[in-house]
Amino acid sequence: MGLFQPFVDDALLQTETDAIELSSLKDAIRNSTGLSIPIEIIKTLLKRAKKKGLVTRAGGRYLRTQGHTKTDFRSQMHKLEQATERLVARFRQFAAARGQRWESDDDTVAALIHFLDSHHIGVVLGQPIRASSVTGRLNHTVAAFVAEIVEEAGPDSAILESIVKGIIVQNALLLRDVPIDGRHLSALTVYVDSGVLLRALGYAGSAELHATTEALALLRAAGARLRAFDDTVTEIESILRVYERKLGSSAGIKSLRPTPLTHNFLTAKTTPTEVRQEIALITRNLQRLGVRVHPFPRHKAEYTEDEKALAGLLRDRSRQYDEDERRVWHDVMAIAAILTLREGARPSRMSNAKHVFASGSARTVMNAARWYRRSYSHGLEPIVHFRSVTNAAWVLRPTDAANVPMHELAAVCAAVLQPSTEVWSRFVEHLDKMVATGELSDDESIAVVANEFTRMKLSDFGPDEDVEATTVREIVERVRAAEQTEFTSQLDQERRKRNESDRAVVIARSEIAQLKEMARAQADRIATAVTAGIYGGILIILASGAVWTLPTEWSNSTRGNELWGTVWWVCVSGFVVCSILGFTDRFHVLNLYGWLKGWLTMRVQRILLPEEQRGDRIFDI
């Protein structure tokens, strides 16, 4: 509601009298901005103006205070108009470079607004989608320009953002399902369709991922509960199973429709194994997004009627987009489930609807709305466009997700820049002919299909336009050149990585060798000292024993006592043997001193070196 406060404040300061009449204030706002704000909302905004000191209340009427006669609202509007003119001039130059020209700035602005109205705003107003608004070179030109502006995030992007948000604010007063008089959507449970969830899971590219995850977070901030039917999760699995089967072969890849999912999987070079892993994680990833999975409620026929007619309307869409029968009945059952959960209630707006099914397909929403209006006299449809729900939440809480409108616009542009199914089929036929004649290898045809330039080039063609052979060859040559450049770049990168890896190995080996040498030297010093001490002690003991027993042995030998003589000879013999075996290198095998020193050196090295470098080969002595 605060979005409308500046318009009320400006109208207050522009009125000729200090006494404020609600009807006169409403007329002043409508004449100035074209907005028709309800009286109840104006009353609430006047209370806020009173807190700001713009008005006072006396005798049941609002009076404008003195000293608040200036505002920069008009000057800001003038600056915005000038910036918009610069944006329009830039758009005309961009379009002229692509062969598209308009006679006046008004026509240029109309083309830009028409794009926003058809793709970003119009779906939430319940307007029919015209074929001319979703295909063709003009549509592609506008989408490419808008995508460029959004991506650069400069001054022109800020102006475009102001235009988009202004359109949303203006249309908010026309939408019966936007709870302008409420503050949250805490009573609403949103059951999200598979197309939206596929984008939220990141399978349709980064632009769709950012826009959808932010929108889901905004809905949670507004109080809405996010749910998904278990059959919707099953539908997501079945869609991913198609990619799992077809990504494993060139024929399967070329048979995929040109959707954001296909483009994302091909450019990311996703393998069937990776898709299989993603399928196993769907439920867990949805829980991380705050989406809980619920089963369909038990079907109650008294709350729904003529479901076959609904299936017929949705089946028309199914044939056009090559969907299978199961998806049609999924949508039918989801709509019936919402009507069952409402238990016959006919809510007038989204804030008291309690349950809605949010789809990302405008055609599905429109066809289902036709069925609902034909079957029921009043009430909010059980199925709404996902952008309708997020716009309602954004109007309520614009500061919680200020970037949602622009991120949604970027996602819309990414979807529009996909080539049509008809053009894609004709292009693949040309590629198959080139493969059959040997002009193109099977692997090259896959590279052409997955290339970004192919998508951008084919999106210029309308569904009824033929893709000439020269265009196909131009695309092939461009892709070949790009692939060669990319291959050379990757090869150079691999060489640099290999050289860096080799240098790292040499440095590591040098450091390890240095560390081993330091450890060996230190261990050798320690082992030498310990071994010398042990052998020195043994020799001292033997020598001392020989010297100590010599007098006794001499005196006893004269008496015939041989015990002490034996002890003396053992000490002398042990001293001689240990001396020879311990210090003579000629007897290397029996070099007890060297063996003990080596054994101690190995053990000390194991203590000194890090654990990861304690291999047996390191300690060879």
N, C-alpha and C positions, 0 to 999 in steps of 0.2 A: 504493500500500500504506500510505503514511503516513496516509491518511484514517482507518484503523482504529486508529491508535496511541492516541488519547484513550480509546477504549473499553477497550483493554487496560490502560492506565495506571490508569484508574478501578477496573477489576476487581481489579488488584493491591492497590490501597490499601483495598479493601473486604473482602478475604479475611480470615478469622478466624485463620489460622495463617501463620507466616512461610515455611514450606516450600510451594513452589508446585508443584502437580501440573497438568500440561498439560490433562488431561481435566477437572479441577475448574475450571480457569480458563476453559476453553471453555464449560462449563455456566453459570458465573457471568455471562459476557458474554451468553449467550443469554437467561438469565433476566432480565437487567437491560435489555437493548436489543432482544432478539428476533433478533439477528444470530448466525448460525452460521458462525463463522470457522474455516476449516480449520486443523488442527494445525500443518501446515508453515508457514503464515503466522504463527501465534502464536509459533512458535519464532523466526522472523525478527524479530518485533516485540519479543520478550523481549530479544534481543540489543541492540536499540535502547534498551530500558528500562534495560539494564545500563549503557550509556554515559551515561545520564541520572542514574545513581546510585540508581535505584529498586530494583534487585535486584543480587545478586551470584551468582556461580556457584561451587559447591564440591561435589566428589564427584559430578559429573555432574548435579546438581540446581540449580535456581534458588531462592535464598532472598531474601525481602524484607528490605531494609535498614531500620534504625531511623531515626527522625527524619523519615520521609516518610509521615505518617499523615493529612495534610490535603490536600484538593484542592477547587478551586472548580468542578469539573465538575458536581457535583450542583446547586450554586446557579445555574450557568449554564443548566442544563436547566430549572430552575424558572422562571427569567426568560424563557426561550424559550417555555415553556408559557403564561405570562401574556400575552406578546406575541401568541402564536397565538390566544388567546381574544379579544383585542382585534381581531385581523384577522377572525376569524369573525363577531364582532358587527357589524363594518363590512360584511361581505359580506351578512349577513342584512338590514341596512338597505337596501343597494344592490338586493338582489333584491326586497325588499318594494315598493320604488318602481316596479318593473317587473312587479308582480303575481305574484311567485313567493315562496311562504312554505314554511317547514319547521317541523315540530312541535318539534324540539329542536336543540341545537347539534351533537349527534352526526350528525344527518341533514344538517346544513349542511356539516360537515366531510367527510362521505361524498361529497356532491355535488362538492366542490372536489377531493378526492383522486381521485374517479372521472374527472374531467376530465383531471387530470394523468396518471393511469394510462392512459387511453384514447388520448390524443393525444401526450403527451410521453414517457412512460415505457413504456407497455404494448406499443408496437410492437417494442421491442427485446427483450421477453420472449417473443415468439412467440405472444402472446395473440390470439385472433380479435377482429376489430373488429365490434362490433354496430352495427346501423343506428341504434339509439336513442342511441348515444354520439356520433354524428357529426352529428346534425340536431336540430332542435327548439328551442323557446324556452328551455328550461332550459340547453341547451348554449350557446346564444348569450348568455344571461345570465352564465354563468360565464366565458365567453371575454371578454365586454365588461369584466367586473370585473377579471379578471387583466390584461387589456391596460391598463386604467386604472392599476392598481397598478404595473405594470412601467414605464409611461411616467413616472410622477411621481418615481420613484427616491428615495423617502423611507424612513422607518423600516419601514412596512408592506412595502415592496418588499424590504427586507433580510430580513424574516421569511419572506416568500414564497420568497426565494432559498434560505434555510436549509432550508425544507421540500423544495424541488425537489432540492437537492443531497443532502439526507438520503435521499430516495427513491432517487436514483441509487446512493448508497453501499450502501444496503440491498439493492437489486436486483443490484448488482455481484456479490454472493456467490451469486446464483441463476443467473447467466448463464454458460453453459459457454464462450461465445466471448470473454469478457473475460480477457485474460492477466494475472490477478492475480499470478502467480508470475514474470512477466517485467518488464522495465523499459522496453521499447520495442517498436515494431512495424517494426523495420528489415527484416524478412524479408517484409513484406506489400506487395503492389502493389494499389492500389484503383483499379478502373476505374469512373469516375463516370458515372451515367446523365444523359440530357438534361435531365430535370426539375430536377435539382440544379444542373447547369451553367447553366441559364437563370436560376436564382435568383442564382447566383454572379456572373453577368454583369450583374446589376442590372435585369433585365427584369420582375421580379415585385415591385418596390418596395424601399424602403430597409430595412424590417425584415428581409425575406428576404435582402437583400444583405449586411447586417452579420452576420447569423447564419451564413450559408453561407461567406462569406469567412473569418470567424474559425475556423469548423470546419475548413476546408481548411488554414489555417495551423497549427492544432493537430495535424492529422494529419501534416503535414510535420515539425513539431517532435518528434512521437513516432517519427519515422523512416520513416513510410510513404511510398511513391512513388505519385504521382497520375498517372493515365493516363485517356485517353478513346479509345474506338474511333473510327476515321474515319467509320464508319457512324452513330455517335452524333452527330458533328458535322453530318453530312448531315441527320439527323433534326432537329437544331436549326434548320438552314437552312430545312427544309420548314415547320416551325412558324412561323418568322418570315415566310416567304413568304405564309402564310395572312393574317397581319396586314397585310402589304404590299398584298395585293389588296383586303382588306375595309375598311381604314381610309380608303380614298378615296371611299366612298359611304355615305350614311345607311343604306341597306338592308344593306350589308355590316357596318357597325358594330353594328346591332341584331341581326345573326345570330351575333355572337361570343358564346361561352359566358362566363358570369360567373366568370372565373378571376382570380387575382392579376395575371397578365400583361395581361389585358384591362383591368382596373381601372387598372393603372399606365400603359398606353399611352393610355387615354382621358383620365385626369386630367392627364397630361403633354402632351396634345394633340399626340401624335406623328404625323408625316406619313409617307406611304408612302416618300418620298425618304429620310427619316431612317432608316427601317427598312432600306431597301436599303443604306445606308451601314454600318449595324451588321452586316449579313450579310457584307459584304466584310471586316470586321475580326474575325470570330469567332475564327479560329485564333490571330491575334496576341494577342487579349485573353485567350484561354485560356493561352497561354504566360506572360503576365504573372501569372496566378494560380498558376503552377507546374504546370499540367496539360499533359502532352505527348500528342500525338495519335499513335496506333498503329493499323495495320490489323488486321483480324481474322486470327488464325492460321489456317493451313490446316486445314480441318475434317477430323476423324478420327472416323469412325463408331464405332470400338471404344471410345471414351471416353464416348459418350452413347447414350441409347436413348429411344425413344418420344417423339420431339420433337413429333409431331403431337398427342399427348395434352397436352403442355405448351401448345402453341398453342391447343388447345381451352379450357383453363382460362383462359388469358390473354385469349382472344377474348370470353369472357363479360364480363370487365372492359371490353373494348373496346366492346362494344355498350352497356354501361351509361353509359360516359363519352364515347360518340360518337367513339372513336378509329378510325383507319383500319387496314386490314389490314397495311400496311407496318410500323406501329409494333409490332404484335404480333410479327411475324417478326424485327424488330430485337431485341426482348427475348429471343426464342428463340435467335437466333444469338449474342447476348451471353452467355447462360447456357451455351450449348454451347462457346463460346470459352473460358470460364473452366474448364470441365471438361477441355477439351483441353490448356490450359496446365498444369493440375494433373497431367496424364498418368496418370490413374487413381488418384491418391492420395486418401485419405479423411481429411482433417485433422480433429482433434478440437476445435480451437479456432482463434480468429482469428490468434493469434500464429504458428502454423505452417501457416496456410492457403495462404500464398504469393500467392494470387490470389483476389480477390472482386470481384463486380459490385455496386456500391452504388447502390440506387434510392431515390428519395424517395416512391414510391408504396407505401403499406402493403399495399394489396390485391394489387398485383403480387407483392410479397415473400411474402405469405401463400399465394397460389395456387401460386407456384413452389415454395414449401416443401412444400406438399401433394404436388406431383408428385415432388419429390426424395425425400421420405420413402417414397413409394409405390414408387419405382423403385430406391432404394438403401437398404440396411439401416442405415447409420450414416454419420457424418461431417458436417462443417459444410456447410450449403447453399452453392452457388456464388453465390447472390444474397442480400444482406442489406440491411437498411434502413440508409440513410446515417446516421441518428441512432444506430444500434447501433454503428457504427464510431467515430463521434465520442465517444459516451459511453465506449467502451472506452479511447480515447486520453485523455479527460479524467480517468478514474479513475487512469490511469498518471501523468499530468502535470497535476494540477489547478491548479498555480500558473502554468503557461504561458498559460492562457486561462481566468481565473476567471469571466469574464462569459459564456462560451459557453452554459451552461445557460439563463440568463435571456434571452439574445438569441434562442436557439432557441424558447423559450417565447413570446416576443413574435411571432416568425414564425408559430408555430402558431396563435396567437390571430387574427392577420391573415388567415390562410387560413380559419379557422372562421367568421369574420365575413363571408365571401362568401355571397351567396344561392345556394340550390340551383338546379340547371339547370332543374328543373320549374317552380319559382316564377318564375324569370327568363323563361322562355318564355311563361308566362301573362301576365306583366306586359307584355312586348313586344307581345303580341296586343292588349291593352287600348290601348297607345300607338298602334298601327297603326290601330285603329278611330277614335281621337280625331283622328288625322291625316286619315283618310278623310272624316270628317264636318266637318272644318275647325275643330275645337276647338283644334287644336294644329298648329303649323307643323312642317315637316320639321326645320328647324334646332333648334327648341325640343325636339323629341323626342330629338335627339342630345344636347343639353345635359342633359336629364333622365337619359338613360342614363349619361352620364359623371359625374354628380354624386355626391359622397360620401354625401349624405343618402339617396339612392335605395338605395345598397348597404346602408347601416345599417338602413333601414326594412325592406327585403325579407328581410334575414337573420333577422328575427324569425319568419318563416313557415317551417313545415315543408314538405317536398316534397308532402305530400298536402293541404295547406291551400290554399284558393282566395284569390286576391288580389281583393278587392272593388273595384268601380268607384270607390267613395268613397275608398278608400285610394290608388288611382291618382291621383285628382284632388287629394287632399291632397299627394301627392308633387309633382305638377306645379305646384301653387300655391306650395309651399315653394321649389321650384327656381326658379320664375319670380321670386319675391321675392329669392332669393339672387342670381340672375343680374342682376337690376336693381340691387341693391346693389353687386354686384361691378362692373357696368358704370359706375355712378356713381363708384365709387371709382377705377376705372381712368381715367375721364374726368378727374376731379380731378387724378389723378396725372400724366396726360399734360399737362394745363394747367400744373401746377407745373413739370414738366420743360421745357415750351415757354418759360415765363416765365424760368426759370433759364437756358435756352439763349439766349434773346434778350438777357438781361442780360449773359451771358458774351460774346456777339457784340459788344454795344455797348462793353463794357470793352475787348475785344480790339482793336476798331477804334480806340478812343480811344488805346490804348497804341501801336498801329501808327502812327497819325497823329502822335502826339507823338514817336515814335522817328524817323519820316520828317522831321519838322520840325527836330529836333535834328541829324539827319544832313545835311539840306539846308543848314542854317545853317553848320555846320562845313565842309561841302564848299564852300559859297559863299566863306567866308573864305579857305580854302586856294586855291581857284581864282582868286579876286581877286588874291591875293598873287603866285601863279605867273604869271598873265596879265599883270599890271602889270609884273612883272620882265621877261617876254619882250618886251612892247611897248616898255617903257622902254629895254631894251637895244638893240632895233632902232633906235629913234629916236636914241639916243645915238650909235650907229654911223653912221647917216646924217648926223646933224648934224656929228659930228666929221669925217666924210669931206668934207662941203661946206666946212667952215671950213679944213680942211687943204689942200684943193685950190684954194681961192680965190686965193691969191697966185700959185700956179703957173699957174692958168687966166688970170689978168690979164696976166702977163708973156708967156705963150705966145700969147695972142690978138693981141698987138702984133706978134709974129713970124710969125703965120699958122699956128701949130701947133694943130690942132683936137682932138687926142686928149684932152688934159687938160680942155679945155672941155667935151667930151662927158661925161667922168666927173663933172665938177662939176655939170652940169645933171641928170645921172641922180640924184645924191645929193640935190640940192635938190628935184627932182620927187618922188622916193620919199618924202622927209620930209613934203612937203605932202600927198601922196596917203594915206600911212599915218595922218597926223594926222586928215585928214577922215574916212576910212573907219573908223578905230579909235575915235574919240571923238564922232562926230556921230550922234545917234539918228535923224536924218531919213533916212539911208540904212540902214535896219534890215536889209534883205536883204544888204547888203554890209558889215554891221557885223562886221568880222573880230574885233575885240576881244570883242564879245558872243558870237560863235560859239565862239571858243576857250574863253571862260570857261564857257559852257554845257557844252561837250564835256568839259572837265576836271571840272566839278561832277558830271556823271553818273558818270564813272569813279571819282571819290573816294567817291561815295555807295555804289557797288557794293562798295567795300572796307570801308566803315564799317558797313553794315547786315548783319544775319545772312543766311545763304544762303537760308533759306526765304522771306525777304521781298524778294528781288531780282527781282521781276517788272518787266517793262518799263513797266507803267502807273505804278509807284511813282516812276519816275525822270523823269517828264514835267517839263520845265523851263518 
